[in-house]
Amino acid sequence: MRKDLQDLWTLAEPYVRDAGFDLIEVQYAREQRGAVLRLFIDRPAGSPGDQTLVGVDDCERVSRDVSAALDVADNIAHTYLLEVSSPGLDRPLRRERDFARFVGESARVRLEAGVEGRRNFSGTIRGAKDGHVEIACDGRSYDLPIDDIVRANLIPDWDREFARAGEAQPGSGSRTPGGAKPNDKSVLGRPGVPSKPASKLASKLASKKTPTSNNRSAS
């Protein structure tokens, strides 16, 4: 992981943990709408209610706490958007324990340096230990160093998901091709004044954005 992302992870993780969640990924990139700091949170595996979906209120609470910490740290020198999201079906994978949790599932992995001259892998997670994840890909297994991973995500099993949602009615939250993910909720901050992080919050459920009543102006 890049040092700047690791620093942001170190800053945000205690606040995510104090709220009762697990920080599973940090992304920071410049997009068409500007710089975006994106945090993905989930309920810890094995915790009470770990099958309960992360909701908009959960994301908003974490966003408030992390935003305040970023205001104090002031380690991002320009305007940016803070977004806190649940993982969704194409869940990001970052740490060894994340890969171990989803052994048997399909994943897509991109490396920085690569293995055997290859940087992109798509296959089944076979195991994770000693800082490596084993991926069955193209008829063989590869041991990929987790420290070299740029990005990794689960590949949704759509047949399984459609089977689970077979009784769902339109508008019930099941995902359809090209639609929103059922467990994809986020809270976004509004760009503030230059050199200060955004603080005004808005909630986004699936692809529809609605303002919340919990707004703070940027300092």
C-alpha positions as CSV (number, residue, x, y, z in Angstrom):
1,M,0.0,0.0,0.0
2,R,1.2,3.5,-0.8
3,K,2.6,5.4,2.2
4,D,0.0,8.2,1.8
5,L,-2.8,5.6,1.9
6,Q,-1.3,3.8,4.9
7,D,-1.1,7.1,6.8
8,L,-4.8,7.8,6.1
9,W,-5.6,4.2,7.1
10,T,-3.7,4.6,10.4
11,L,-5.6,7.9,11.1
12,A,-9.1,6.6,10.2
13,E,-9.0,3.1,11.6
14,P,-9.4,3.9,15.3
15,Y,-12.5,5.9,14.6
16,V,-14.0,3.2,12.4
17,R,-13.2,0.6,15.1
18,D,-14.7,2.7,17.9
19,A,-17.9,2.9,15.9
20,G,-18.0,-0.9,15.8
21,F,-16.9,-1.5,12.3
22,D,-13.9,-2.9,10.4
23,L,-12.0,-0.7,7.9
24,I,-11.5,-2.8,4.9
25,E,-10.1,-0.4,2.3
26,V,-8.9,3.1,1.7
27,Q,-8.8,4.7,-1.7
28,Y,-7.7,8.1,-2.7
29,A,-7.8,9.4,-6.3
30,R,-8.6,12.3,-8.5
31,E,-11.8,11.8,-10.4
32,Q,-13.9,14.0,-12.7
33,R,-15.7,15.6,-9.7
34,G,-12.4,16.2,-7.9
35,A,-10.2,14.5,-5.3
36,V,-12.0,11.7,-3.5
37,L,-11.0,9.9,-0.2
38,R,-13.1,6.8,-0.1
39,L,-13.3,4.5,3.0
40,F,-15.0,1.1,2.9
41,I,-16.3,-0.3,6.2
42,D,-18.0,-3.5,7.3
43,R,-19.1,-5.3,10.4
44,P,-16.2,-7.5,11.7
45,A,-16.4,-11.2,10.9
46,G,-17.7,-13.2,13.8
47,S,-19.2,-10.2,15.6
48,P,-22.8,-10.1,16.7
49,G,-24.9,-9.0,13.8
50,D,-22.1,-9.5,11.3
51,Q,-24.7,-10.4,8.6
52,T,-26.5,-7.2,9.1
53,L,-26.0,-4.7,6.2
54,V,-24.1,-1.5,6.9
55,G,-26.6,1.3,6.6
56,V,-26.5,5.0,5.6
57,D,-26.7,6.1,9.3
58,D,-23.6,3.9,10.1
59,C,-21.7,5.5,7.2
60,E,-22.7,8.9,8.3
61,R,-21.6,8.4,11.9
62,V,-18.2,7.1,10.7
63,S,-17.9,10.0,8.2
64,R,-18.5,12.6,11.0
65,D,-15.8,11.1,13.2
66,V,-13.2,10.6,10.5
67,S,-13.9,14.1,9.0
68,A,-13.3,15.7,12.4
69,A,-10.0,13.8,12.8
70,L,-8.9,14.9,9.3
71,D,-9.8,18.5,10.1
72,V,-7.4,18.3,13.1
73,A,-4.6,16.3,11.3
74,D,-4.9,18.6,8.3
75,N,-2.7,16.2,6.3
76,I,-4.5,16.7,3.0
77,A,-3.6,20.1,1.7
78,H,-6.3,20.6,-0.8
79,T,-10.1,20.3,-1.2
80,Y,-11.4,16.8,-1.4
81,L,-14.5,14.7,-1.0
82,L,-14.8,12.2,1.8
83,E,-16.9,9.1,1.0
84,V,-17.7,6.3,3.5
85,S,-19.3,3.2,1.9
86,S,-20.3,-0.3,2.7
87,P,-18.4,-2.9,0.6
88,G,-21.1,-4.1,-1.8
89,L,-21.0,-7.4,-3.7
90,D,-17.7,-6.5,-5.3
91,R,-16.1,-6.1,-1.9
92,P,-12.5,-4.8,-1.8
93,L,-9.9,-7.1,-0.4
94,R,-6.7,-5.7,1.2
95,R,-5.4,-7.7,4.2
96,E,-4.5,-11.4,4.6
97,R,-7.5,-11.9,6.9
98,D,-9.8,-10.4,4.2
99,F,-8.7,-13.0,1.7
100,A,-8.9,-15.8,4.3
101,R,-12.5,-14.9,5.0
102,F,-13.5,-15.4,1.4
103,V,-11.6,-18.6,0.5
104,G,-13.6,-20.4,-2.2
105,E,-14.9,-17.1,-3.7
106,S,-13.8,-15.6,-7.0
107,A,-11.6,-12.5,-7.0
108,R,-9.8,-10.1,-9.3
109,V,-6.4,-8.9,-8.3
110,R,-4.0,-6.3,-9.7
111,L,-0.3,-6.3,-8.6
112,E,2.2,-3.5,-8.9
113,A,5.4,-5.4,-9.6
114,G,3.7,-8.6,-10.7
115,V,4.5,-12.3,-10.5
116,E,6.1,-14.2,-13.4
117,G,5.7,-11.1,-15.6
118,R,2.0,-10.9,-14.9
119,R,0.1,-8.2,-13.0
120,N,-3.6,-9.1,-13.4
121,F,-5.2,-12.2,-12.0
122,S,-8.8,-13.4,-12.0
123,G,-9.7,-16.7,-10.3
124,T,-10.6,-18.5,-7.1
125,I,-9.1,-17.7,-3.7
126,R,-7.6,-20.9,-2.4
127,G,-5.9,-19.7,0.8
128,A,-4.1,-16.8,2.5
129,K,-1.1,-17.1,4.8
130,D,2.4,-15.8,5.4
131,G,1.7,-12.6,3.6
132,H,0.6,-14.3,0.4
133,V,-2.8,-15.2,-1.2
134,E,-3.1,-18.3,-3.4
135,I,-5.2,-17.7,-6.5
136,A,-6.3,-20.5,-8.8
137,C,-6.2,-18.8,-12.2
138,D,-6.1,-20.2,-15.8
139,G,-5.6,-23.8,-14.8
140,R,-2.8,-23.3,-12.2
141,S,-2.2,-21.6,-8.8
142,Y,-0.3,-18.4,-8.1
143,D,1.1,-17.2,-4.8
144,L,0.6,-13.4,-4.8
145,P,2.4,-11.2,-2.3
146,I,-0.3,-9.2,-0.5
147,D,2.1,-6.2,-0.1
148,D,2.3,-5.9,-3.9
149,I,-1.4,-5.7,-4.4
150,V,-2.6,-2.5,-5.9
151,R,-6.3,-3.4,-5.9
152,A,-8.3,-6.6,-5.3
153,N,-12.1,-7.2,-5.3
154,L,-14.5,-10.1,-5.0
155,I,-16.2,-11.1,-8.3
156,P,-20.0,-11.3,-7.6
157,D,-21.6,-14.6,-8.3
158,W,-24.7,-13.3,-10.1
159,D,-26.5,-16.6,-10.4
160,R,-26.3,-17.0,-6.6
161,E,-27.3,-13.5,-6.0
162,F,-30.3,-13.7,-8.3
163,A,-31.3,-17.0,-6.7
164,R,-31.2,-15.3,-3.3
165,A,-33.3,-12.4,-4.6
166,G,-35.7,-14.6,-6.5
167,E,-38.7,-13.6,-4.3
168,A,-37.8,-9.9,-4.2
169,Q,-40.2,-7.4,-5.6
170,P,-39.2,-4.4,-7.7
171,G,-37.7,-1.8,-5.4
172,S,-36.8,-4.3,-2.7
173,G,-33.1,-3.6,-3.0
174,S,-31.9,-6.6,-5.0
175,R,-29.2,-5.8,-7.6
176,T,-30.0,-5.9,-11.3
177,P,-27.4,-5.7,-14.1
178,G,-26.5,-2.0,-14.5
179,G,-28.3,-1.1,-11.2
180,A,-27.2,-0.4,-7.7
181,K,-25.7,-2.9,-5.3
182,P,-28.0,-3.9,-2.4
183,N,-25.2,-3.3,0.2
184,D,-23.7,-0.2,-1.2
185,K,-24.5,2.8,0.9
186,S,-22.2,5.8,1.3
187,V,-21.9,9.2,2.9
188,L,-20.2,12.0,1.0
189,G,-18.6,15.2,2.2
190,R,-18.9,18.4,0.2
191,P,-15.8,20.2,-1.1
192,G,-15.0,23.0,1.3
193,V,-12.6,25.9,1.0
194,P,-9.2,25.4,-0.5
195,S,-6.7,23.5,1.6
196,K,-9.3,22.3,4.0
197,P,-11.2,19.0,4.0
198,A,-14.9,19.0,3.2
199,S,-17.3,18.7,6.1
200,K,-20.9,19.1,4.9
201,L,-22.5,15.6,4.7
202,A,-25.0,14.2,2.2
203,S,-26.2,10.6,2.2
204,K,-26.4,8.4,-0.9
205,L,-28.5,5.3,-1.0
206,A,-27.7,3.2,-4.1
207,S,-27.5,5.7,-6.9
208,K,-29.9,8.3,-5.5
209,K,-28.5,11.2,-3.4
210,T,-30.5,12.9,-0.7
211,P,-29.3,15.6,1.7
212,T,-29.2,14.8,5.4
213,S,-30.0,17.1,8.2
214,N,-26.5,16.7,9.7
215,N,-24.6,19.4,7.9
216,R,-21.6,21.3,9.0
217,S,-19.8,24.1,7.1
218,A,-16.2,23.7,6.3
219,S,-13.7,25.6,8.4
